[in-house]
């Protein structure tokens, strides 16, 4: 899997899980008028945050793979 695909899927997952939770919370609180604005903002934050965290996870994963490869070469 390539990095852009991983980051896209991670951001989509964060957004797909965050927006329904925000909708549920707004439904429970009874906020009808501002719910669309809040859901759009939540989606944008989910996309941005998910892309940032997804990229960091990818980089950390690559570093761990490199360390494991170096340890295997040393043995």
Residue pairs with C-beta under 8 A, 6 or more apart in sequence:
3 55
3 58
6 54
6 57
6 58
7 50
7 51
7 54
7 55
7 58
8 51
8 54
9 54
10 50
10 51
10 53
10 54
10 57
11 46
11 47
11 48
11 49
11 50
11 51
11 54
12 50
13 50
14 46
14 47
14 49
14 50
14 53
14 54
15 43
15 46
15 47
15 50
17 46
18 42
18 43
18 45
18 46
19 39
19 42
19 43
19 46
22 38
22 39
22 42
23 35
23 39
26 34
26 35
26 38
26 39
27 35
31 38
